[in-house]
Amino acid sequence: MRHLLSTATLSRDEATRILDVAEDMADVSTREIKKLPTLRGRTVVNLFFEDSTRTRISFEAAAKRLSADVINFSAKGSSVSKGESLKDTAQTLAAMGADGVVIRHSASGAAAVLAASDWTDAAVVNAGDGTHEHPTQALLDAFTIRKRLHGAASRGKDLDGVKVAIVGDILHSRVARSNVWLLDALGAEVTLVAPPTLVPVRMESWPARVSFDLDEVIADGPDALMMLRIQQERMRAAYFPTEREYSRVWGLDDRRLASLPATTMVMHPGPMNRGLEISAAAADSPRSTVREQVANGVSVRMAVLYLLLAGVSEAA
Ligand code: NCD
């Protein structure tokens, strides 16, 4: 693996390997000294052209726990706000000796453009490109599901037959796309639940079922119910009448929370719109994995950075 741009190209074995290495990294995080010397002398640049809290902090923590040097770059307050292009920015960072570039950008395909370019030789990790993909989020979600289901016996396990429902703004969600490919590769059965206006066209090729009835999907007893944020910043039209109406028909409100089978875990990638796609009680309930997802994100990103960067010799 030279870059991590998408989950669509990951085989079951490759995905399981990343999750297993992440288990080892999670063990490191329970030690008194949460640090490995593995990436000492390497430089990881976090190149964030879009706002982010948890993903940027998570990559920063992951790189630091592997002893890499970290340079954080965010577009606000940088020369990008003066009109500097991705190319010029990338070349500047390459000249500073970046070994790995973690990029978030509002344009779908930006990470792939950077990886295919000769602007930098760095390994590229896609940390979210427009509405396209967010592979480390899907990996941390799969890790979280596997961990809740198998606990300490998670290593080597796939998600064969595990039922996952992904609910909400599928249209604008890179999290949904990356999860569909990865969960399918791991053997899970994915159901997408959304208002017809928030379902992408040309979805027939996706390995997932579509439902327009959240209560029916809940009654079917999914192992995981993944609620998505309504991506208001990507909406240029009205996709549903009112927030109250959305919440009533498509949200995980307190009534639906009470009707969930005891074994269903509730997931959300964050940031949450409490009271819109998920109620406060659902977000804070013991079945919610939201905080585990954040903690697991660091382990998964450590695994990805390690697998991409540790093998590359300094001279190469
Ligand atoms: C997601 C993203 O940015 O795509 N969030 C995240 O990475 N923590 C999901 C979202 O913003 O809704």
Residues whose N, C-alpha, C, O or C-beta is under 5 A from the ligand:
A	BS01	NCD	R54 T55 G128 H134 V175 R229 P269 G270 P271
